[in-house]
Amino acid sequence: MQIDDRTLFTDRRLAAPPGRVWQAFADPAQLARWWGPDGFTNAFEHFDFRPGGDWRFWMVGPDGQRYWNENRFVTLEAPQRLELAHVVAPHFTLTVTLVPEAGGTRLAWWQRFETAELRRVLEAICMPANEQNLDRLGAVLADEA
């Protein structure tokens, strides 16, 4: 996937095979444990992990503030690629790839916004939040190793 002026990119080596990482996305109980930045929790209202399926939930900040999220799963190619569309503002598409790597998985994460301006405005929030999100994913994977 191409990185352009509308896209934020991060990647991470995870100490788990792609199938295990995939399960952390596909299982709502696991996903709720790690999705979002540090200190946030999730209250899933609907999770339909299939192409065209919806994922609707409240992300709850450390201060109790609730943030409504709606996503639609666009592409699910187990265990190597998923794409979802965040269908409420701010609009973006998230594409995640999982590639086997010695002793684990190389996860690549592309967050593509509607405009370059929106990406620029949200970069200072999203880049640290995405890193924290992946830190939390790594912790969930390590807990079950």
Residue pairs with C-beta under 8 A, 6 or more apart in sequence:
1 7
1 95
1 97
1 108
1 110
3 9
3 110
4 116
5 116
5 119
6 112
6 113
6 114
6 115
6 116
6 118
6 119
7 110
7 111
7 112
7 113
7 119
8 110
8 111
8 113
8 119
8 122
8 123
8 126
8 127
8 130
9 108
9 109
9 110
9 111
10 108
10 109
10 127
10 130
10 131
10 134
11 106
11 107
11 108
11 109
12 106
12 107
12 109
12 134
12 138
13 101
13 104
13 105
13 106
13 107
14 21
14 104
14 105
14 106
14 107
14 137
14 138
14 141
15 103
15 104
15 138
15 141
15 142
15 145
16 104
16 105
16 141
16 145
17 100
17 104
17 105
18 79
18 80
18 98
18 99
18 100
18 105
19 78
19 79
20 105
20 141
20 144
21 79
21 98
21 105
21 107
21 137
21 141
22 78
22 79
22 82
22 98
23 30
24 30
24 31
24 34
24 137
24 140
24 141
25 31
25 49
25 82
25 96
26 49
26 78
28 44
28 47
28 49
30 140
31 42
31 44
31 47
32 41
32 42
32 43
32 44
32 57
33 136
33 140
34 133
34 136
34 137
34 139
34 140
35 42
35 59
35 133
35 136
36 42
36 59
36 129
36 132
36 133
36 136
37 128
37 129
37 132
37 133
38 132
38 135
38 136
39 61
39 62
40 59
40 60
40 61
40 62
41 59
41 60
42 57
42 58
42 59
42 60
43 57
43 58
43 60
44 55
44 56
44 57
45 56
45 57
45 58
46 54
46 55
46 56
46 57
47 53
47 55
47 56
47 57
48 54
48 55
48 73
49 55
49 73
49 76
50 73
50 76
51 73
51 74
51 75
51 76
52 72
52 73
52 74
53 72
53 73
54 70
54 71
54 72
54 73
55 69
55 70
55 71
55 72
55 73
55 84
56 68
56 69
56 70
56 71
57 69
58 66
58 67
58 68
58 69
59 66
59 67
59 69
60 66
60 67
61 67
68 88
69 86
69 88
70 86
70 87
70 88
71 84
71 85
71 86
71 87
71 94
72 84
72 85
72 87
73 82
73 83
73 84
74 83
74 84
74 85
74 93
75 81
75 82
75 83
75 95
76 82
76 83
79 98
80 97
80 98
80 99
81 95
81 96
81 97
81 98
82 95
82 96
83 93
83 94
83 95
83 96
84 93
84 94
85 91
85 92
85 93
86 92
86 93
86 94
90 113
90 114
90 118
90 122
91 113
91 114
91 118
92 111
92 112
92 113
92 114
92 118
93 110
93 111
93 112
94 109
94 110
94 111
94 112
95 109
95 110
95 112
96 107
96 108
96 109
96 110
97 107
97 108
98 105
98 106
98 107
99 105
99 106
99 108
100 106
107 134
107 137
109 130
109 134
111 126
111 130
112 119
113 119
113 122
